[in-house]
Amino acid sequence: MTPVLPLGPRVLEGRHIRLEPLSDAHHAGLIAAAADPQTWTYIPIVHFKDRLGWMVEENAQGRMLTFVVVRKLDGAVVGSTSYLAIAPNDARVEVGFTWYIAEARGGATNPEAKYLLLENAFAAHYNRVEFKTDARNARSRAALLKLGAREEGTLRGHMWMPQGYFRDSVYFSVLAGEWPAVRTALEKRLAEMA
């Protein structure tokens, strides 16, 4: 196995968005962007502001690498996404804790963010990039399938949600051998959105 390289921190830049590693300078913009309670319907937090300190600590310990999603058109913070469950010995990483403001959903933001994160992970010699989502989150499940990720199965009663229920988590993944075809399809899709 080829040894994996560090995933960052580094800026990942696309046509529509820029993924910037989380820093203190982003805190106010993230808190403002996270104000819509509907953003957290399927994410295991209630108040983003309360979770920000945890994210900073996880990043400092190397257990997580959080990116702030910045819209290039106007420099606005429109969300966040992270590498989680970073397992270099197994060449495996999860992409998750992804959220966007309402106006950034449904366009180029999410496919481009996922493209940048996948490209970065596979360039660093990771073999597997995985995703998980709440089984109730039809929008997220559809987006992952449209991205080209494969659905693998459901972990029933997987995690307690502060919204008051045990969540079933649906897992998806893209493997290094699948990435060339997934990349081509994503690049075509993003070019059509330009």
Stockholm file with secondary structure:
# STOCKHOLM 1.0

chainA/1-194         MTPVLPLGPRVLEGRHIRLEPLSDAHHAGLIAAAADPQTWTYIPIVHFKDRLGWMVEENAQGRMLTFVVVRKLDGAVVGSTSYLAIAPNDARVEVGFTWYIAEARGGATNPEAKYLLLENAFAAHYNRVEFKTDARNARSRAALLKLGAREEGTLRGHMWMPQGYFRDSVYFSVLAGEWPAVRTALEKRLAEMA
#=GR chainA/1-194 SS CCCCCCCCSCCEECSSEEEEECCGGGHHHHHHHTTCGGGGSSSSCSCHHHHHHHHHHHHHTTSCEEEEEEETTTCCEEEEEEEEEEEGGGTEEEEEEEEECGGGTTSSHHHHHHHHHHHHHHHTTCSEEEEEEETTCHHHHHHHHHHTCEEEEEEEEEEEETTTEEEEEEEEEEETTTHHHHHHHHHHHHHHHC
#=GC SS_cons         CCCCCCCCSCCEECSSEEEEECCGGGHHHHHHHTTCGGGGSSSSCSCHHHHHHHHHHHHHTTSCEEEEEEETTTCCEEEEEEEEEEEGGGTEEEEEEEEECGGGTTSSHHHHHHHHHHHHHHHTTCSEEEEEEETTCHHHHHHHHHHTCEEEEEEEEEEEETTTEEEEEEEEEEETTTHHHHHHHHHHHHHHHC
//
